[in-house]
């Protein structure tokens, strides 16, 4: 509805049975949403660049997906809200996030106004997943994550170049999966992040176009209980640190992608637990290990599943 500008609300109008509302590609819609939607469970707003709206009073709402500005009125009950996805906005909802105790998944996508989280952190005992994608001005994560987010199992950080560290106290001990992509300042201080103390961490992914990373992983950087490890787009990575790998005594799956200066896998110190090895777009590694009859292939032949392309 390319010409729609305003949702005209008649006095006393209530959509008492409406459960799902999707508004997509209405570029001129600038205001007005129903105030009372008591049965609404899912609200999706996308490609409505001019829309600045207040969230309806919907106590049953459990999923909010919004690209743009959404305002949260005070005094409304959103205790059922479980999933929040915000793209291109974020500032108007942040101050209310501590009140969403049922929240289980939180995602921010290209929110340039997202710089920090509210003072005091997010009190979200059921929050299990956080994804922050290309929020280029983000400088800090929520305070007190190690105590206020006891259910957090997954954290993905993509393209946050101003993010330098984790909050005081580190990440929650419940964390099982951590992915860091394109966060150069954070990676440059990796030895200060306290990753080795995350005893529940099973999966770690690093993907970064950082020119200074030539050897990885350092000794005592990663926890020994890690089972899944992925590195990609590290153009200057030349060496794998043998002492760092010797401590990964539980590693099962290892993925390497687009590391074109890496030419050796340190076959003598690879964990005996390793079950799968995937190598893609690494021309030096492909030359060394891609030939089924080559010397390199023989040295890694004990790994049950190998994929090199």
Buried (B, 14 or more C-beta within 10 A) or exposed (E): EEEEBEBEEEEEEBBEEBEEBEBEEBBBBBEBBBBBBBBBBBBBBBEBEEBEBBBBBBBBBBBBBBBBBBEBEEEBEBEBBBBBBBBBBBBBBBEBBBBBEBBBBBBBBBBBBBBEBEEEBBBBEBBBBBBBBBBBBBBBBBBBBBEBBBEBBBBBBBBBBBBBBBBEBBBBBBBBBBBBBBBBBBBBEBEEBEBBEBEEBBBBBBBBEBEEBEEBBEBEBBBBBBBBBBBBBBBBBBEBBEEBBBBBEBBBBBBBBBBBBBBBBEBEBBBEEBEBBBBBBBBBBBEBBBEEEEEBBEBBEEBEEBEBE
